[in-house]
Amino acid sequence: MKNKILFICNTDWFFISHRLPIALRAKEMGYEIHLATKFSEENSTLDKHNIYIHNINFERYKISPIKDLILSFKLFFLINKIKPHIVHCITIKPVLLGGLALKLLPGIKFVVSISGLGYVFSRSFSIKSILTKLIVKFLYKFSLNREEIHFIFQNTHDLNVVSKILNKKIENFNLIPGSGVDLDIFKQSPLPKDEPIVLFASRLLKSKGIYQFLDAAKKVRGARFVVVGKFDSDSDDCIDKKEIYNWVNRGIIEYWGFKNNMHEVLKKSNIVVFPSYYGEGLPKILAEAAASGRPVITTDHPGCRDAIENGVTGFLVPQRNVESIVKYINILIKSPKECIKMGNKSRELAEKKFDVKLVVETHLDIYKKFVYS
């Protein structure tokens, strides 16, 4: 009988972009792979890999006690039907609801990926956000109070926050810097010699720093400012489409839409700017930029600061500080030699820290220890 792994993730597109290499390698090792997720147009990608898909309609940015309790029971019945050896939950809502479901199934091993603390922990101090945070903290403490559990964090800040919420030292954990980058696809290439391109690539959320990028674009001369990414309409933190197209029409930025071929996009760029104050794990774009040999300007913020070496592969700036962003963009566009030097160091960092092969093998080691423990 095959060992089974059930992944639980909020959307199939997130799973494909962040966890598919792990699932495929586990499948090669003989595991039967299941995925519980919210369906989208990405299902054909998963079908061709013979991954069993189960529709769970996660509402990522809303807390609805009744709906969430119903989803947790759906997960319980699904887990009980599949009878996996390991349940691996990824991102906040799957972790919390999957943990609730597993309360009634104590014999199953539980792997928890904290891929950043998300929007809940980066919101303003409104009454709604404070209440939401209190609910989430309570659910963390209740859902993750379990013996057969292994945590995967992307930075030490999140490890410390979750330890504080659980009011105990977490013993069984790995620190894995992001979801990894395929270094055979994301290769270092020469910097373009035309007018330099300053790139922002992310979901188009306000807390990812899109407004700070816009304000910098208004103040810098001698560069093209390009935005790449999808509108995450499920989130009330998403920027209005009209704003993006207004900036395009005014000649402030170029919007290239959502791209699946980020390795090609990064070849066209000179500098990557990511001024996020979102609850990041380790932003994938920063690992991809490093692998592509591009210098980075990002915030001195959990997850972001873990993805660069300040002054070596790029620069850290304070959150929401446009003047610092402008300062370092100007330094880099006026010194192509410095861009090349930082780009070379970025690639070295990626080879040492972000190789997807290392990320995959670490996950497989966790699964093996759990299955045979």
BAKOLMI-297828 format. One record per residue (C-alpha): residue in three letters; x, y, z. Coordinates in steps of 0.5 Angstrom, whole numbers, padded with zeros to 4 digits, always signed. Layout:
<pts>
AlaXYZ...
</pts>
This chain:
<pts>
Met+0000+0000+0000Lys+0003+0007-0002Asn+0004+0012+0003Lys+0000+0018+0002Ile+0001+0026+0003Leu-0005+0030+0003Phe-0003+0038+0001Ile-0008+0043+0003Cys-0007+0050+0000Asn-0012+0056-0001Thr-0011+0056-0009Asp-0008+0051-0014Trp-0004+0057-0017Phe-0001+0058-0011Phe+0001+0051-0010Ile+0003+0050-0017Ser+0008+0056-0016His+0011+0054-0009Arg+0010+0047-0008Leu+0009+0043-0014Pro+0016+0041-0015Ile+0016+0038-0008Ala+0010+0034-0010Leu+0013+0031-0016Arg+0019+0029-0013Ala+0015+0026-0007Lys+0011+0022-0013Glu+0017+0020-0016Met+0019+0017-0009Gly+0013+0013-0009Tyr+0008+0017-0005Glu+0001+0018-0007Ile-0001+0025-0008His-0007+0029-0006Leu-0009+0036-0006Ala-0015+0040-0003Thr-0015+0047-0006Lys-0020+0052-0009Phe-0020+0050-0016Ser-0018+0055-0022Glu-0016+0055-0029Glu-0010+0052-0027Asn-0013+0045-0026Ser-0010+0042-0032Thr-0003+0043-0030Leu-0004+0038-0024Asp-0009+0033-0028Lys-0003+0032-0033His+0002+0030-0027Asn-0004+0025-0024Ile-0005+0029-0017Tyr-0011+0027-0014Ile-0015+0034-0013His-0021+0035-0008Asn-0024+0042-0009Ile-0025+0046-0002Asn-0027+0053-0003Phe-0023+0057+0001Glu-0024+0064+0002Arg-0017+0067+0004Tyr-0018+0074+0007Lys-0025+0073+0010Ile-0026+0070+0017Ser-0034+0067+0017Pro-0034+0062+0024Ile-0040+0058+0021Lys-0037+0058+0014Asp-0030+0056+0016Leu-0033+0051+0021Ile-0036+0047+0015Leu-0030+0048+0011Ser-0026+0044+0017Phe-0031+0039+0017Lys-0031+0038+0010Leu-0023+0037+0011Phe-0024+0032+0017Phe-0029+0028+0012Leu-0024+0028+0006Ile-0018+0026+0011Asn-0022+0021+0014Lys-0024+0018+0007Ile-0016+0019+0004Lys-0013+0016+0010Pro-0006+0020+0009His+0000+0018+0013Ile+0002+0026+0012Val-0003+0032+0012His+0002+0038+0010Cys-0002+0045+0010Ile+0001+0051+0007Thr-0001+0058+0009Ile-0006+0061+0014Lys-0013+0059+0013Pro-0011+0051+0011Val-0006+0051+0017Leu-0012+0053+0022Leu-0018+0049+0019Gly-0013+0043+0017Gly-0011+0043+0024Leu-0018+0044+0027Ala-0020+0038+0023Leu-0014+0034+0025Lys-0016+0035+0032Leu-0021+0029+0031Leu-0016+0025+0028Pro-0010+0024+0032Gly-0006+0019+0029Ile-0004+0023+0023Lys+0002+0026+0022Phe+0002+0034+0021Val+0007+0038+0017Val+0005+0046+0018Ser+0008+0051+0013Ile+0008+0058+0015Ser+0009+0062+0009Gly+0009+0069+0012Leu+0004+0071+0017Gly+0000+0075+0012Tyr-0004+0081+0011Val-0008+0079+0018Phe-0001+0081+0022Ser+0001+0087+0017Arg-0006+0091+0018Ser-0007+0098+0021Phe-0010+0098+0028Ser-0017+0098+0027Ile-0022+0095+0031Lys-0023+0090+0026Ser-0016+0088+0025Ile-0015+0087+0032Leu-0021+0083+0033Thr-0019+0079+0027Lys-0012+0078+0030Leu-0014+0076+0036Ile-0019+0070+0033Val-0013+0068+0029Lys-0008+0067+0035Phe-0013+0063+0039Leu-0014+0059+0033Tyr-0007+0058+0032Lys-0006+0056+0039Phe-0012+0051+0039Ser-0010+0048+0032Leu-0003+0047+0033Asn-0003+0044+0040Arg-0001+0037+0038Glu+0005+0032+0039Glu+0006+0029+0032Ile+0007+0036+0028His+0013+0039+0024Phe+0013+0046+0023Ile+0017+0049+0017Phe+0018+0057+0017Gln+0022+0061+0012Asn+0025+0066+0017Thr+0026+0067+0024His+0021+0072+0026Asp+0015+0068+0024Leu+0018+0062+0028Asn+0019+0067+0034Val+0012+0070+0033Val+0009+0063+0033Ser+0013+0061+0039Lys+0010+0066+0043Ile+0003+0065+0040Leu+0003+0058+0042Asn+0007+0060+0049Lys+0012+0054+0048Lys+0019+0053+0045Ile+0018+0050+0038Glu+0022+0044+0038Asn+0021+0040+0031Phe+0022+0045+0026Asn+0026+0047+0019Leu+0028+0054+0017Ile+0027+0053+0009Pro+0029+0060+0006Gly+0023+0060+0001Ser+0020+0055-0004Gly+0026+0055-0008Val+0028+0057-0015Asp+0030+0053-0021Leu+0037+0055-0022Asp+0037+0052-0029Ile+0031+0056-0031Phe+0033+0062-0028Lys+0040+0064-0030Gln+0044+0070-0030Ser+0044+0074-0036Pro+0048+0080-0038Leu+0044+0087-0036Pro+0041+0090-0042Lys+0044+0096-0044Asp+0038+0100-0046Glu+0035+0105-0042Pro+0035+0101-0035Ile+0028+0098-0033Val+0026+0098-0026Leu+0022+0092-0024Phe+0016+0091-0019Ala+0013+0084-0019Ser+0008+0081-0014Arg+0001+0081-0013Leu-0002+0088-0014Leu-0003+0089-0006Lys-0002+0096-0003Ser+0002+0092+0003Lys+0007+0089-0002Gly+0009+0097-0003Ile+0006+0098-0010Tyr+0004+0106-0008Gln+0012+0107-0006Phe+0014+0104-0012Leu+0009+0109-0016Asp+0012+0115-0012Ala+0019+0113-0013Ala+0017+0112-0021Lys+0015+0120-0021Lys+0022+0122-0018Val+0027+0118-0022Arg+0029+0120-0029Gly+0033+0116-0034Ala+0029+0109-0033Arg+0023+0105-0035Phe+0019+0103-0029Val+0015+0096-0030Val+0010+0093-0026Val+0008+0085-0027Gly+0003+0082-0023Lys-0004+0079-0022Phe-0010+0083-0019Asp-0012+0079-0013Ser-0019+0081-0013Asp-0021+0077-0007Ser-0017+0082-0002Asp-0019+0088+0000Asp-0012+0090+0000Cys-0012+0090-0008Ile-0010+0096-0012Asp-0016+0098-0016Lys-0015+0097-0024Lys-0017+0104-0026Glu-0011+0106-0022Ile-0006+0102-0025Tyr-0008+0104-0032Asn-0009+0111-0030Trp-0001+0111-0028Val+0000+0107-0035Asn-0004+0113-0039Arg+0000+0118-0035Gly+0007+0115-0037Ile+0009+0114-0030Ile+0010+0106-0031Glu+0009+0100-0036Tyr+0004+0095-0034Trp+0006+0088-0037Gly+0000+0084-0034Phe+0001+0077-0030Lys+0007+0073-0033Asn+0009+0066-0032Asn+0015+0066-0035Met+0019+0071-0030His+0026+0068-0032Glu+0025+0072-0039Val+0022+0078-0035Leu+0028+0079-0031Lys+0033+0078-0037Lys+0030+0085-0039Ser+0030+0088-0032Asn+0036+0092-0029Ile+0034+0093-0022Val+0028+0089-0018Val+0025+0094-0013Phe+0020+0090-0008Pro+0018+0095-0002Ser+0013+0090+0002Tyr+0011+0091+0009Tyr+0006+0085+0008Gly+0007+0079+0013Glu+0012+0076+0008Gly+0015+0069+0009Leu+0021+0070+0004Pro+0018+0073-0003Lys+0019+0069-0009Ile+0021+0075-0013Leu+0027+0076-0009Ala+0030+0069-0010Glu+0028+0069-0017Ala+0032+0076-0018Ala+0038+0073-0014Ala+0038+0067-0019Ser+0038+0072-0025Gly+0044+0076-0022Arg+0040+0082-0021Pro+0041+0087-0015Val+0035+0088-0011Ile+0032+0094-0007Thr+0027+0092-0001Thr+0025+0093+0006Asp+0028+0092+0012His+0022+0087+0014Pro+0022+0080+0016Gly+0022+0075+0010Cys+0025+0081+0005Arg+0031+0082+0009Asp+0033+0075+0010Ala+0033+0075+0002Ile+0039+0079+0001Glu+0045+0081+0004Asn+0045+0089+0005Gly+0050+0093+0001Val+0053+0086-0002Thr+0047+0084-0007Gly+0042+0090-0006Phe+0040+0095-0001Leu+0035+0095+0005Val+0030+0101+0006Pro+0025+0103+0012Gln+0018+0101+0010Arg+0014+0106+0006Asn+0020+0110+0006Val+0020+0113-0002Glu+0026+0117-0001Ser+0031+0112+0001Ile+0028+0108-0005Val+0029+0113-0010Lys+0036+0114-0007Tyr+0038+0107-0008Ile+0035+0107-0015Asn+0039+0113-0017Ile+0046+0110-0015Leu+0045+0104-0019Ile+0042+0107-0025Lys+0048+0111-0025Ser+0053+0106-0024Pro+0052+0100-0028Lys+0059+0097-0025Glu+0056+0097-0019Cys+0049+0093-0021Ile+0054+0088-0025Lys+0058+0087-0018Met+0052+0086-0014Gly+0048+0082-0019Asn+0054+0077-0019Lys+0054+0077-0011Ser+0046+0076-0012Arg+0047+0069-0016Glu+0052+0067-0011Leu+0047+0068-0006Ala+0042+0064-0010Glu+0046+0058-0011Lys+0048+0058-0004Lys+0041+0059-0001Phe+0035+0059-0006Asp+0036+0052-0010Val+0030+0049-0011Lys+0033+0042-0011Leu+0036+0043-0003Val+0028+0046-0002Val+0025+0039-0005Glu+0030+0035-0001Thr+0029+0038+0006His+0022+0037+0005Leu+0023+0029+0003Asp+0027+0028+0009Ile+0022+0031+0013Tyr+0017+0026+0010Lys+0021+0020+0011Lys+0022+0022+0018Phe+0015+0022+0019Val+0013+0016+0016Tyr+0018+0012+0019Ser+0018+0015+0026
</pts>
